[in-house]
Amino acid sequence: MFTGIVRELGTVVSFDGRRLVVAATETASGAGVGDSVAVAGVCLTVVDAAEGRLAFDVVPETVSRTALGRLQPGSAVNLEPSLRVGDQLGGHVVQGHVDGVGRVRSSAPEGDSRRTWIDAPEEVVRYCLEKGSIAVDGVSLTVTAVDDDGFEVALIPHTLAVTTLGRLEAGDAVNLEVDVLGKVVERLVAARLP
């Protein structure tokens, strides 16, 4: 489980579609084999950790359901180690289980911040609501508006500076995870209906 509060920007060293290697000073120093790390919002298991690098095995299922396939050497990725008992929950509950891949529709400056619209699959948009939570490439954000094709988020200067979201351009693919609480409530209500 994660919070959507990015702890570090890592850099892709290599990715052959199966093994992803990321350079990460802070995250690598605290992670060991078997630990979970959210990489661009995708929960991956560390299979090797040495010399400031983390390696992850990425299966075809993960590549087909996420935007990880776009990564190449030099790509920046948001990193968050898994939540530990006693850690502060600063964002919202994020599982690292991507619900869909979205595409940036637009990203426009608004003072020091940015307003970014993301087109998303229907199975993501149906859970989006104004002032609700969503994870974009692993970053916990508040939805500011919703339409039939996607949603908007407002990105503060800090988020722009310490995550990959400040680099987004129209057409870029992003991993999306809706707030799991909405899915749980929907399932419970559906179970009670005749």
SVG drawing of the C-alpha trace seen along z (x, -y; Angstrom):
<svg xmlns="http://www.w3.org/2000/svg" viewBox="-35 -34 62 46">
<polyline fill="none" stroke="black" stroke-width="0.4" points="0.0,0.0 1.1,-3.5 0.0,-7.1 0.7,-8.7 3.3,-11.0 6.4,-10.6 9.6,-10.2 12.1,-10.5 12.5,-10.8 14.4,-7.9 16.0,-7.5 15.6,-4.5 18.9,-2.8 17.6,-0.1 14.3,1.6 14.1,4.5 10.3,5.1 11.0,7.6 13.7,6.3 13.4,2.6 16.5,1.1 16.1,-2.3 18.8,-4.5 17.5,-5.8 19.6,-7.0 17.2,-7.4 14.7,-4.6 17.5,-2.2 19.2,-2.8 16.1,-1.7 14.8,1.1 15.7,4.7 14.9,7.7 11.2,8.6 10.1,5.0 7.3,3.3 8.0,-0.1 5.6,-2.1 7.3,-3.0 5.2,-5.6 2.3,-4.4 2.8,-0.7 3.5,1.6 6.6,3.6 8.7,6.0 12.4,5.4 14.4,8.4 17.9,6.8 19.1,3.8 22.7,2.7 24.9,-0.4 22.0,-2.9 20.0,-0.8 16.8,1.2 15.8,3.9 12.2,5.1 10.8,8.0 7.9,6.7 5.5,9.3 3.6,8.9 0.4,8.4 1.8,5.3 3.2,3.9 -0.2,4.4 -2.2,2.6 0.1,-0.3 2.2,-3.0 5.5,-1.3 6.2,-0.2 7.0,-3.8 10.0,-3.9 13.5,-4.1 17.0,-4.8 17.0,-8.3 13.3,-8.4 12.3,-9.9 9.9,-7.9 8.1,-8.7 9.2,-6.4 7.5,-5.7 8.4,-2.8 5.5,-1.0 3.9,-2.4 5.1,-1.0 3.2,-0.8 3.4,-4.2 4.1,-6.1 2.1,-9.2 -0.7,-8.8 -0.3,-12.1 -2.2,-11.5 -4.8,-8.8 -4.8,-5.0 -3.0,-3.9 -2.5,-0.3 -0.3,-0.5 -2.8,1.4 -3.3,-0.7 -7.0,-1.0 -6.2,-2.4 -3.8,-4.4 -4.8,-8.0 -3.5,-10.6 -2.8,-14.2 -5.3,-16.4 -3.8,-19.7 -1.6,-21.3 -1.7,-25.0 0.1,-27.3 -2.0,-29.1 0.4,-31.4 3.0,-29.1 0.7,-26.1 -0.7,-24.2 -4.2,-22.9 -4.0,-19.6 -6.7,-17.7 -6.3,-13.9 -8.5,-11.8 -9.2,-8.5 -11.0,-5.3 -14.7,-5.1 -13.8,-2.6 -11.7,-5.3 -13.9,-8.4 -17.0,-6.7 -15.1,-6.8 -13.9,-10.4 -15.7,-13.1 -14.9,-16.7 -12.8,-17.0 -12.2,-13.2 -8.8,-11.6 -7.0,-10.0 -3.4,-8.8 -1.6,-9.9 1.7,-8.1 1.6,-7.4 1.0,-11.0 -2.1,-11.5 -4.1,-14.4 -7.5,-16.0 -9.9,-16.1 -10.9,-19.6 -13.4,-19.0 -14.8,-16.0 -16.3,-15.6 -17.4,-12.6 -13.9,-12.0 -11.7,-12.7 -10.8,-14.8 -8.8,-17.9 -6.2,-18.3 -4.5,-21.4 -0.8,-20.9 0.9,-23.0 4.5,-24.2 5.8,-21.6 4.3,-18.7 5.6,-20.2 9.1,-20.4 9.4,-17.0 7.5,-14.7 7.3,-13.8 4.0,-15.7 5.8,-19.0 7.1,-17.5 3.8,-16.3 2.8,-17.4 -0.3,-16.9 -0.4,-13.2 1.7,-11.8 0.5,-8.5 0.0,-8.3 -0.9,-5.5 -4.2,-6.1 -5.6,-4.6 -9.0,-5.6 -9.7,-5.9 -10.3,-2.3 -12.9,-3.4 -15.3,-4.3 -15.0,-0.8 -15.6,0.8 -18.7,-1.3 -20.0,-0.4 -19.5,3.3 -21.2,3.2 -24.2,1.2 -24.6,3.6 -24.5,6.6 -27.5,5.2 -29.6,4.3 -32.3,6.9"/>
</svg>
